[in-house]
Amino acid sequence: MEGDGILRQNNGKIAVSKGDFIAKRAAEGAARTFYNSGTEALVMLNVGKNEKEDTCYYPDEDVYLHKSNGQRRANRGGEIDNAWSSDPNPDKVKLAQCSRWVNQKAAAFSA
């Protein structure tokens, strides 16, 4: 992990930074969101199930994310919001940097 962030889980907030390990118990109804609170990209490895069919609710933004039939739709207030993202780094430049970092780490790991 790199960068600084905040993990909001249910009603609590926890500061996270490089070197932290966070185990999240799978639970229905447990809202979890990572926020980038630093100036650099927040990079993390998030391991878990990625269900093809799923619905998630993001209470801070009042957004429902529906995954079905290979498509993802974010709904806010009954309207589809194509600009919404669950990514803690919405800036495309930071996302490109994160992708390069992850690819470098994966290549080093598999070597």
N, C-alpha and C positions, 0 to 999 in steps of 0.2 A: 504494500500500500504506500502511496505517496500523497502528500498534500495534507490539508487539515479540513475537517468537516464536523458535522453534527449528525448523530443518529437520533431520530425521534422515534420512539417506540411507545405506542399508546399515549400516555400523558407525560412521559419522561423524556429528557434530552440528555445525551451523553456525548462529550467531546471525543473525537477520534483523530488519530494522526498516524504518521508513518511508524510501522512496527507493531501496531495494534492487531490483535486477533479478537474477533467477535463471533461468538456462537449464538445463532438465533434459533430458538426452538420453533419448529413449524406449529402454527396454531391458526385455526380459523378465527377470523375477526381480530387478529393482532396487526394493527397498522404499523408499518415500518417505512421510514423514509430517510435517505441520506441526503444531506445538504452540503454543498461546498461552501465553507466559511472562510476559506483562505484566498490568496491571490493567485495561486497556481492551480492546475488541474487536480481534482480529487480522483485518484486512481485506486481501484480496489478489485479484489477477486471475490466475486459473490457466487457461491456454489449452492445449488438447490435444484429442485424440480422446475422445469419450464413446461408447464402444461400447455398443450395445443388449444384446449378449450378452458377458458378461465375468465373470471371477472374479479377485478380488484377495485377497491375504493380508496381514493386519496383524499382524506378529510380536509387537509389544509387548503386544498384547491377546489374542493367539492367536485372532483372529477371521478367518473367511472371509466375504467379501461376494460374493454371487452375484447377477448381474443376468441375468434371462431372462424373456422373454414380458412385458415391461413391468413386472415386479415386482423389488423388491430384497429380499434376505433375508440377514441377518447370522447366522452360525452360530458359536457358541462352545462348544467341547467337545461337539459333536454336537447341541446344542440351539439352537433359533432364539432369538435375542436381539433382540426388537423395540425395546428401549430404546437399543441401540448406535447411535452415529453417527460418521462419519468427520470431522465438522465440528470444527475447532479451537476453536469457540465454542459449547459445548453449552447455554449459558444462553439461553433463548428471548428475553429482553429484549435481549441483545446481538445476537442474530440479527436482530431487528426493526430495530435501529439500523443494522446492516450493510446490510440490504436498502434502507433509506431512503437511506443514503450511496451505494450503488451506483446506485440509480435517479437520484439527483441528478447524479452524475458522468456517467451515460449521457445524461441530458437535456442537460447542458452540452456534451457532446462532439458530439451530433447537431445542436445549434443552429447 
